[in-house]
Amino acid sequence: MGLRRRSCLDSCLVTVRLLALLTRGVLVAVLLALTAQAHAGAATTGPVRILLSGDSITQGFDGDYTWRYRLWQEFQAQGVPVDFVGSRSLPYVAAGFSTSHYLDPHFDTDHFAFGGARLAWLATQIQAEVATQQPDVVVVAAGVNDLRYGDTPAQTADALRAYVAGVRAAKPDTQIIVSPVLGAFIRGVPGLPAAITAYDAMLPALVQELSTPLSPVTLADTTAGWSPVTDSYYYLHPNPTGETLIAQHIAEALQQIGVLPQVGQIYRPVVWHRDLTAVVRVRHHRVKISWDRESLTGVRIWLSRVGGPRARFQPGRFRAGHRTLRLPAGRYEVRLVAIRHAMVSPLGPATRFRVS
């Protein structure tokens, strides 16, 4: 009997200890799950990380706002925290210049866009960039240079497949927004409009093919309402009004995937206003007027004599970045009008000088 009782007692003790260990294990598992949820909750409350990639239409040029600026303004208007990410920050730097500037630099300027880039080339670069930046959303707006330089619509579609694969290889749960190629006319490439139309027609089925539950792909409606005649300044790159149109449709795609709760009226007519300041050097009666000519196709010079006859424009458009005039003694005021193809800015600020 004594042996039996001890055996039963030992069995009971073993059972109690096993229950204790199991309970402890359950508690640890629950605590780990709660910790993971806490970390996930903390992550979702931070700013959404968006990588904006593409060619010069996304990068912009010296003296542009860019559509990225318009999109950033919409996030600020809605009070939605956002972090534009990317290893680049400047607009396109033209040949012969060391840097470039935005018309308004007060926004998150980070991006991953390159003037002249093909989608096929971006596909070779995007995996490393996504691995570094860890975006929640990638927006890609590219393909016009592939089609411009001879790739077929089918080849450009393959480039998009490779691009999406590169994104997912670095971060499998990335949401991707694809912009169609905007309508464009380029001198010497008569087949471009038809190639753009053919490629864009392939995108709805291609996006559906590429989309997955973990990494959905969304097609932005950026071509809706777009006209290269009225929304661009040289039948390709957006003017300020075109920038607002692109931003409008990208914002709509971001609302569709739940990043933005709503979309305001971003699209609106906007006048290009580049305040070009004249730099004046006077030597005797010779006056040299200079200005920053980056990304400009011309400048008009408005000159007036203080207290003298009516002001007038100097004849012609000047592209060299300077103009030398011979003027009689007196006090003068000069103002400049910046020109980039079809865009003509209002008069810039006045610079006063004296000729002795």
C-alpha positions, 0 to 999 in steps of 0.5 A, spaced: 500 500 500 505 504 501 508 503 495 502 504 491 500 511 495 507 513 493 507 512 486 500 515 485 503 521 489 509 521 484 504 521 478 500 527 481 506 531 482 509 530 475 502 532 472 502 538 476 509 540 474 507 539 467 501 543 467 505 548 470 510 548 465 505 548 459 501 554 463 508 558 463 509 556 455 502 559 454 503 565 458 510 566 454 507 565 447 501 570 449 506 575 451 510 574 445 504 575 441 502 581 445 509 584 444 508 583 436 502 586 436 504 592 440 510 593 435 505 592 429 501 597 432 507 602 433 509 601 426 502 603 423 502 609 427 508 612 423 508 616 417 507 611 410 513 611 406 512 612 399 518 611 394 516 615 387 520 613 382 520 614 374 524 618 369 524 626 368 516 627 369 517 625 376 524 628 377 522 635 374 527 640 372 530 646 375 525 651 376 519 646 377 514 645 383 514 637 380 507 633 381 511 630 387 510 637 390 503 637 389 502 630 392 505 632 398 501 638 399 495 634 399 498 629 404 499 636 408 492 638 407 489 632 410 494 631 415 496 624 413 503 623 416 508 621 410 515 620 408 517 620 401 523 616 401 529 615 396 536 616 395 535 622 390 533 629 392 534 634 386 530 636 380 534 634 373 541 638 373 542 640 366 549 639 362 553 645 364 550 646 371 552 643 378 546 643 381 538 645 380 533 648 384 525 647 385 521 653 385 518 651 392 523 647 396 519 646 402 517 639 401 519 632 402 524 632 396 526 625 396 525 621 390 528 615 385 527 618 379 532 620 373 531 624 367 532 620 361 531 613 364 528 607 361 523 602 365 528 597 363 534 600 366 530 602 373 528 595 373 535 593 374 536 598 380 529 598 384 531 592 388 537 595 391 533 601 392 527 598 396 532 594 400 535 600 402 529 605 403 523 599 405 517 603 402 510 601 404 508 603 397 512 604 390 509 609 385 512 607 378 511 612 372 516 610 366 516 607 360 516 613 355 523 613 354 523 605 352 518 606 347 521 613 344 528 609 343 525 603 340 523 598 345 516 595 343 510 595 347 511 588 349 518 589 351 516 595 355 511 590 359 516 585 360 520 591 363 514 592 368 514 585 370 521 585 372 521 592 375 515 589 380 519 582 381 525 587 383 521 590 388 518 584 391 525 581 391 527 586 396 520 587 400 515 582 398 509 586 402 510 592 398 504 595 395 505 598 388 502 603 384 503 604 376 502 610 372 500 609 364 505 613 360 502 619 358 501 622 351 506 625 348 509 628 341 517 628 340 520 630 334 523 625 330 519 619 333 512 619 329 510 612 331 511 614 339 503 616 340 501 609 337 506 605 341 504 609 348 497 607 346 498 600 345 502 599 351 497 603 355 492 598 353 496 592 355 496 595 362 489 593 365 490 586 364 498 586 366 496 589 372 491 584 374 496 579 372 502 582 377 497 583 383 497 579 389 494 579 395 500 580 399 503 585 394 497 588 390 498 592 384 494 598 382 493 602 376 493 609 376 488 613 372 493 618 370 492 619 362 484 621 364 484 628 362 491 629 360 493 633 353 500 634 351 498 640 348 495 643 354 498 640 360 505 640 358 510 645 355 513 641 350 508 636 348 512 631 354 513 634 360 508 637 365 507 644 366 504 646 373 497 645 371 499 638 368 503 637 375 496 638 379 493 633 374 498 627 375 498 628 383 490 628 382 490 621 379 496 618 384 492 621 390 486 617 387 490 611 387 493 612 394 486 613 396 484 606 393 489 602 397 487 606 403 493 610 404 489 617 403 482 617 406 479 622 401 482 626 395 481 633 394 481 637 388 488 638 386 487 639 379 487 646 377 489 651 372 496 654 375 500 659 372 508 658 371 511 663 375 519 663 375 521 669 379 528 670 375 532 676 378 537 680 374 544 681 376 547 687 373 554 690 372 555 697 370 562 699 367 562 706 364 556 706 359 556 698 358 551 694 362 551 687 362 545 684 365 545 676 367 541 671 369 540 663 371 539 660 364 538 653 367 532 649 364 530 656 360 529 656 352 529 664 352 528 671 356 525 677 355 528 683 358 524 689 360 528 696 361 525 702 364 529 709 365 527 711 372 523 718 371 524 717 364 519 715 358 515 709 358 518 702 359 519 697 354 522 690 352 528 689 349 527 686 342 528 679 341 529 673 346 536 671 349 538 664 351 545 666 352 544 667 360 547 675 359 546 681 355 550 687 354 547 694 353 550 701 352 546 706 356 546 713 357 547 716 364 541 715 368 537 711 373 534 704 371 530 698 372 530 692 369 526 686 370 526 679 366 521 674 363 523 667 363 521 662 358 521 655 357 518 653 350 510 654 351 511 657 358 512 664 359 512 667 366 510 673 369 515 679 370 520 677 375 522 682 381 526 689 379 533 690 379 535 698 379 542 700 377 545 707 375 549 709 369 554 715 371 
